[in-house]
Amino acid sequence: MLILGQPAARTSAESNYEPDRMNEPGSRTLCRLDEIPDGGAIGVTVPSATGGFDLILLRRGERVFAYHNECPHAGRNLDYAPGSFLVREGRITCAVHGATFTVESGACVGGPCRNGLVAMPIEVRDGEVLVR
């Protein structure tokens, strides 16, 4: 999991990305687009005055979707290990109870859930993923 303000663990070439760099007022860089595997996901922690929160960032080509890393079924994180998610064929599956959600809308499409994932407003600008 990438925690803003701390360097991300790297398994390949190091980047010059500075995760705690602020952008325009009201936005914050979460990661670089190329840090999210195409068709996959990463987890990031966004610090806040109230302790922060975890997001899952899912990539499909040049598009990125962000949701709170919390399954609406039981309030558990979606990852099976910190920062590792079950993403396949445009769907993400909660590792705890198997609820399944679409990557593009966060809507529940199977398993034990009544609601979809809670989206977070983001944008991709100049190769960076920003939370607004």
C-alpha positions as CSV (number, residue, x, y, z in Angstrom):
1,M,0.0,0.0,0.0
2,L,1.3,3.4,-0.9
3,I,1.0,5.9,2.0
4,L,1.2,9.5,1.0
5,G,4.2,11.3,2.6
6,Q,6.2,8.1,2.6
7,P,8.2,6.6,-0.3
8,A,6.4,3.7,-2.0
9,A,8.0,0.3,-2.0
10,R,9.4,-0.4,-5.4
11,T,9.8,-3.8,-7.1
12,S,11.2,-2.5,-10.3
13,A,12.9,0.7,-11.4
14,E,12.7,3.6,-8.9
15,S,10.7,6.6,-10.0
16,N,11.3,10.3,-9.1
17,Y,7.7,10.6,-7.9
18,E,7.2,12.6,-4.7
19,P,3.9,11.4,-3.2
20,D,3.6,14.3,-0.7
21,R,3.8,17.0,-3.3
22,M,0.8,19.3,-3.3
23,N,-0.7,20.6,-6.5
24,E,-3.3,23.2,-7.0
25,P,-5.4,24.1,-3.9
26,G,-7.9,21.3,-3.1
27,S,-6.0,18.6,-5.0
28,R,-3.3,16.1,-4.0
29,T,-1.2,13.7,-6.0
30,L,-2.0,10.1,-5.1
31,C,0.4,8.4,-7.5
32,R,1.7,8.3,-11.0
33,L,-0.5,6.6,-13.6
34,D,2.2,4.2,-14.5
35,E,2.4,3.0,-10.9
36,I,-1.0,1.3,-11.3
37,P,-0.9,-1.8,-13.5
38,D,-3.2,-1.6,-16.5
39,G,-6.2,-3.8,-15.6
40,G,-5.1,-3.9,-12.0
41,A,-5.2,-1.9,-8.8
42,I,-3.2,-0.4,-6.0
43,G,-4.1,0.9,-2.5
44,V,-3.2,4.3,-1.2
45,T,-3.7,6.0,2.1
46,V,-4.8,9.6,2.1
47,P,-3.9,11.5,5.3
48,S,-6.4,13.8,6.9
49,A,-6.9,15.8,10.1
50,T,-9.2,13.0,11.3
51,G,-6.7,10.2,10.7
52,G,-6.9,9.5,7.0
53,F,-8.6,6.9,4.8
54,D,-7.7,4.1,2.4
55,L,-8.5,4.2,-1.3
56,I,-8.3,1.6,-4.1
57,L,-7.2,3.0,-7.5
58,L,-8.1,0.8,-10.4
59,R,-6.8,1.4,-13.9
60,R,-8.2,0.6,-17.3
61,G,-6.0,2.1,-20.0
62,E,-5.7,5.8,-19.4
63,R,-8.7,5.9,-17.0
64,V,-8.5,5.5,-13.3
65,F,-11.3,4.8,-10.9
66,A,-11.1,5.5,-7.1
67,Y,-13.1,4.0,-4.3
68,H,-12.9,3.9,-0.6
69,N,-11.1,0.6,0.3
70,E,-14.1,-0.7,2.2
71,C,-16.7,-3.4,1.2
72,P,-20.2,-2.2,1.9
73,H,-21.2,-5.7,3.0
74,A,-19.3,-5.8,6.3
75,G,-17.0,-2.8,6.3
76,R,-13.8,-4.8,5.7
77,N,-11.0,-3.7,3.3
78,L,-11.3,-5.2,-0.2
79,D,-7.6,-6.3,-0.4
80,Y,-6.5,-9.9,0.5
81,A,-3.1,-8.5,1.6
82,P,-2.1,-4.8,2.0
83,G,-2.3,-3.3,-1.4
84,S,-3.2,-6.6,-3.2
85,F,-6.6,-6.9,-4.8
86,L,-8.6,-9.4,-6.8
87,V,-9.3,-7.7,-10.1
88,R,-10.3,-9.6,-13.1
89,E,-12.3,-8.9,-16.3
90,G,-13.4,-5.4,-15.2
91,R,-14.5,-6.5,-11.7
92,I,-13.1,-6.3,-8.3
93,T,-13.9,-9.0,-5.7
94,C,-13.9,-8.5,-1.9
95,A,-11.4,-11.0,-0.6
96,V,-13.3,-11.6,2.7
97,H,-16.9,-12.5,1.5
98,G,-16.7,-12.5,-2.3
99,A,-18.9,-9.5,-3.1
100,T,-18.2,-8.4,-6.6
101,F,-18.2,-4.8,-8.0
102,T,-17.7,-3.3,-11.5
103,V,-14.5,-1.3,-11.9
104,E,-16.1,1.5,-13.9
105,S,-19.1,2.2,-11.6
106,G,-18.4,0.4,-8.3
107,A,-21.9,-1.1,-8.6
108,C,-22.4,-4.4,-6.8
109,V,-23.0,-7.2,-9.3
110,G,-22.7,-10.3,-7.1
111,G,-22.3,-11.7,-3.7
112,P,-23.3,-10.3,-0.3
113,C,-23.8,-6.6,-0.8
114,R,-26.7,-4.2,-1.0
115,N,-24.8,-1.1,-2.1
116,G,-21.9,-0.3,-4.4
117,L,-18.5,1.1,-3.5
118,V,-18.1,4.7,-2.4
119,A,-16.4,6.6,-5.2
120,M,-13.8,9.3,-4.7
121,P,-13.4,12.2,-7.2
122,I,-10.1,12.0,-9.0
123,E,-8.5,13.1,-12.2
124,V,-5.5,12.1,-14.3
125,R,-3.4,15.1,-15.3
126,D,0.1,15.0,-16.9
127,G,0.6,11.4,-15.9
128,E,-0.4,11.9,-12.3
129,V,-3.5,10.7,-10.4
130,L,-4.9,13.5,-8.3
131,V,-7.7,13.5,-5.7
132,R,-9.9,16.6,-5.9
